[in-house]
Amino acid sequence: MSLNVNILPVFEQLGLYDDLMKVSFTSPGMSVYSEDLDLIGFRGNEGIKEMLGYDYIVFSRPELYNLLLSQIDSNRIHFDKKLVSYENLPSGGVKAHFADNSSHTGDIIVGADGAYSVVRQCMYKDLQEKGKLPFSDTQDMIMGYINMVGTTDALDQETYTDLKDNFTHFRFFIGKGKPYTWSTFTVPGKKICWGVQIQLEATTAEDRANKNAEWGPEGNEAMIKEVRDFPTAYGPLGKFIDVTPRERISKVFLEEKMFETWHHGRAVLIGDAAHKMLPSAGQGAVNAMQDAVVLANCIYDIALNPTSENITSAFKDFKEQRLPHVQSQFDASKLMAKVIYGQTWKERLLRQIVFRYLPKFILHKDVIKTGSYRPQCAYLPLVPNHGTHPPLPQKPSKRYETERVKGNGSTTVV
């Protein structure tokens, strides 16, 4: 998993940045190779930290989970709870119903439950019955790729000398005469993460979506057999697959869709539930976290008076603040997928242009523009800018400012 300046200031606000860096590697850039292991190009990150104040970092996803869980009272998190439906209560509030026949009520429900969000399905069903669901939201997600990923056990650094470095080695490989790309990158713990992407034909995507049998262990093994001889800088990809526990191998569709409806009543969607991005630009998780930050800011300002009107106003404000930035990153992810996953002749030409001929100052200009948007928690003291390029201004919290003034300058949050 990779994070960058777009969200790292929030980790600093929360006092988690130093702990995150302890389990992370910085990324000097990405190398792209042909299947023959000829270097197509290198996209470097030099100068990014000076400009924006933070490196690109990578880490094993469980390390982030463990870090976040360690900060939260365990009584506030409930595992093995599968949501089946929710309802807006006539008296105000919302009730969530779970598969174990339990139910819980609250002021709002936040659907942060992924691309196949149950919250979204319930929301859209209600809107469709009322004739209020936009037609675009009735359409399926576009499935353009299949992705298989895994993380090895700890490896011998004398055999794989890249593991001696305290930064990541990130390599992409482009298949020749086949719709495959694959990648490897080193992470802390002397491990190597690997991934394989298959570009699907449009007609194939719909057909594959109906073949649920492909997503069991047998389907994984079939794909493993297809890709194990793919070359990498360290030898055949199968070397890493064989030292990756099967429970750490995942196979998923890479889908994309910008949903039009993000909220209704007392329910609101964030992350993949609202905007499913391709992972090619590394912005899916970042945008989900930005959603959480901006939504929390909006909720904080109305939390003392959570009427239906105030909640709707907060949800509208959240979408208005986020939509332009989400749309920009959605488009960037789609373009980057063509650059690093694409196998048509146009996409191969685009890849050559980006990695061999596009001037560095153009790439940096785009990075600065994207990196200038880094929302922070408006109800906490903002961290200072560490780079030469300032962040975009963000909407302040009226409640926080009022309470700060009442506290004679204190930054204590009630």
N, C-alpha and C positions, 0 to 999 in steps of 0.2 A: 504494500500500500504506500502511496506517496502523498505528501502534503507540502504546501508552499506558503508564500506570503499571504495568500488570500484568506487563510484561516489561522496561521500560527500566532498572530498577535493575541487571539482569544486564549490560546493555551498559555501565553505569557500572563494575560490578565488573571487567569484562574490559578496561577502558580504551578502549572503543570509542564511548562516548556522545558525546564532543565531535566526533569524526569523522562520526558519524551525523547530528548536528545541522547540520553544515556542508552536507549535501545534502538537508535537510528543511525543510519549512515547518510552523509551528504552525497549528492549526485553531481559529478562534474559534467555529465551530459550523456547522450545516447549515440551509440554507434550502430549503423545499419549496414548489413552485409548481404551479398547475394548468396544463393545456396552453395556456390563454389567457394565461399568464404573470402571473396574479394570485397574490399571496403567500398561501399557506395558513398558514404559520407558520415560526418560526425556533427551532431548538433550540440554545441557546448553551452555550459551555463556560466562561463567565466564572466565576472563583473556583475552578476545578478545580485549577489548579496550586498555589494557596495551601493547599488542603485536602489534596492528595495528593502534591505535590512535583514533578509533571511535567505538561507540556502533552500534549495529543493532537498527534501529528505525522504528516505524510504525506510521501511521497517516491516517486520512480520505483523500481520493484522492482529493476532491474539495478544501481542504486546500492548496495543492500544486498548483493547477490551479490558485487559487486566488493570491497566493504569486508571481507566475511567471507573471501573467497578470499585477500585480501592478507595475512591473518594466519596462514595455514596453509601449511606446507611443501608445495610442489606435488607432491612424491613421495608424499604421503599421500592424494592424490585421483586417481582414475582415471576418465576420461571414456569414453564409448562402450562401457560395459559393461552389457549388458542381462541382468538376472537371469532365469533360466528355472525354477530349482528350488533347493531346499536340502534337506539331510538332517541329522538328528541322528546323530552317530557313536556306535556302541556303546562305543567306548573313551573317550567324552567329547569335547566340542567339537561343532562344526557345520561342514559343508562347503557352500559356495555354488557353484552351477554356472551358467555364463554362456553366452550365445548364441555366443560366439567359441570355444567348446569348452574354455575355461579353467575352472579351479576354484580356490577359495581356502578355507582353513580358519581357524577362530577359536574363541574361547570362546563367543561369542553372536552372533546376528544381529539387528539392529534394523530392522524394517520401517517405514521412513519414506518409503515409496514411493507415497503418495497413495491416492485413493479406490478405485482398482482394483489395489491392492497385490498383487504377485506373492507376497510373503512371506505375506500373509494367505490367499491362495488355496491355497498349499501347506500351510499350517498347518491350514486348515479341511478340506482334503481328507483329511489324516491323521486328524484328529479324527472326521470323519464315517465313515471306514472303521472306526474303533474304536467307533462308536456313542456318542461323547462330545460331539458338537457340538450346542449348544442349537438348538432349532427356529428361534428368532428370527434366528440367524446364517445360516440358509439362505435367508432372504428377501431380495429385491432392495432396493436403496436407493429411496427415494421421490424422484421427479423432478418438482419443481413449477414450475421456471422454466428458461428458456434465457437465457444471458448473453453479450453481445458487448462487448468492451472494446478500447480502443486508446489510444495516446499519440502526440500530434502531434510533428512536428519543431518546432524553435524558431520562435516567431511574433513578429510585429512588436508591440512593447509600445505603440506609439502607436495602433495599430488596436485592440488589446485591452488597454485601460488597466489592467485588473485585474492584468496581469502585472508591473506596476511595484511591486506590494506584496510584502513579504517574509512574507506569510502566505497560506494557501490560501483561495480562494473556492469553497465547496462548495455546489452547487445540485442539487436533485432536481426532476424534472418528472413530473407524473402525467397519463397519457393520459386523454382524454375519450371514452368510448364505445369504447375499445380496450384490450386486455390488456397495455399497454406502460407502463413507466416508463423514464426515461432521466436521465442525470446528467452534469455536467461539474465538474471541479475543477482548479485551477491547481497546478503543481508547479515546483520550481526548474528553471532552464534555459530559462525563458520558454516552457514547454510547457503544454498542456492535456490532461488525461486525460478520456476520455469513456466512457460505458457505456450499454447498452440491455438491459433485462430484459423478457422475455415470460412472463406467467403462463400456465401450461398447464392444460388440463382434465386430470383424473386419467386418463381414458381415452386422451387424446392423448399423455400422457407415455410410456406403454408403447409406443404405436404409433411415436412419434418415435424411441424408443431403438433401434428396429430398422432405422431408415433411415440407414445409415452414409453414404450418398451426400450427405446434408445437411451432413456435416462436412468436406467438401473445399472447395477454393477456390470452386467453383460455389455451394455452399451459403452461404458467406459473402457472395458477391456478391448472391444473391437477398435475403438479409436486409438488406444495405446499401441495396438499392433500395427496400425497404419503409420504412426509417426515415430516409432522408436529408433529408426535408422536415420532420422533427419540429422544432418551435421551441425555441430556447434563448435565454438572455439576450444572446448574441452573434450571433444569426442562426440559420439552419437548421443542423441537426446535420451535414449533408453538407459544410459548410465545413471541419469538422475531420476528417471521414473522408477528404476529398480531400488533406489534408496529413499524413496518417498512412501511413507505408509499410505495404504489405500484410502484410509479415512481422511487424509489430507489432500486428496485429489478431487477436484470439483469440475463439473462439466455443465455449462449453462449456455443458453442463447444470449447473444448480445443484441438487445433490442433498443429501439429508440421511439420516443413519442413525446411531444409537448401537449399535455392535457390543457384544455381551456378552462375547465372548472376546478378551482383549488379549494373552495369552501362552500358550505351550505349549512344554514342553521348554526348549530354549535359544534360542527365538525370542520376540521381543516386538514389539508394534505401538505406534506413536505417531502423533500428528497425524491427518490424514484417513484413514489406514489403520485407525484404531481408532474414530474419531468424526468423521464427515463433517458439518460444519455449513454452514448457509447463510451467505454473507458479509455479510448485512444488518447485523449488529451489530459487524462488524469484529473478530471474535474467533477466526476460524479459524486464522490464522497465529500469533496470540498464544498460543492454547492448544497448538499444536504446539510452540512454543518452550518453554512451561512444561513440557510433557511431557518435552522433552529435558533440561531443568534438573533436574527431580525424578528422572527415571530415572538421570541421571549421579550424583546424590547417592546413590541406592540402590546403584548399581554400585560407586561409590568405596569404600563401607564393606565390600564383600566382595571387592574386586579382588585382594587379596593371597592369597585362598583361594577361587578360583572353582570350587568343587565344584558338582555338579548341584543338591544340596540348597540351597546358599547362593544359587545363581542363581535357583532357583524362589522362594526366600524374598524375594529382592530384587525380583523381578518382581511378586510379590503385594503387597509393601509399596508399590511404585510405583502400582499400580492403586488400592489402598486410599486413598492420599493424594490421588490425582487425581480419582477418579470423582465425588465430590460436586460439585466445582467445575466439572468438564466438563459434568455433567448440567445444572447451573444455567445455564451459558452456552449450551448446546445449546437449552434451552427459551427463553432470551432471544433467541437468533438467530431461532428460529421465529416468535416474537411480533413481532420487529422486521421480519421479512420481510413479515408481514401489514400492518404499519403503512406501510412505504414502497413495497412492490411490489404489495400486494393491490388487487384491482379489484372484489370483491363489495361489495354495499351495506353489509354489516357491517364490512368492512375499511375502506371509505371513512369510515364513521362513527367507527371507532376512530382513524383518522388525524386527523380533525378534533378529537377529544378530546385526543389526545396533543400536537398542535402548537398548539392554540388555547386549551384550557381547563385542561389539567393544570398545577397550581401548580409553580413552579420548585423549591420545597423538596422536593417528592416526587421529582422527577427527580434532584436532588442527593443525596437520601438513597439512591437506588438506585445512583448513581455511586460514592458512598462505600463502600457495601456491596461492590460489585464490585471497586473499586479497592483494598480492604484486603487482597485476596489477591494477593501479589506475591512468589512464591518466588524465592530467590536460590541461588546455588551454595554449598552448605553446607561445601565444602572450600576456600573462599576467605574472606578477611575480608569481613563484611557491610558494605554501604554504609549510612550513617546515614539515618534518616528525614528527609526534607526538608519534609514538610507538617505540617499541624496534626493530621491523623488518622493514628494509627500503623497499621502493617501487622499482619496476623494473625501470631501466632507460628508458626514453622516448625520441623519436626523437625531437631534438630542432628545433626551427624555424629560418631559415637563415635570413629571413626578419627582424624578431624581434631583433635578435642579432645585425644585421647591423644597424638598427635604434637606438638601445640602445647605441651602440658605438658612432654613430654620435652625439647622444645627450649627450655625455660625462657622460655616466652612468645613464642617466635619464631612468625611467621605463615608460615614457609616450608612449602610443601606438597611432600611426597615423592611 
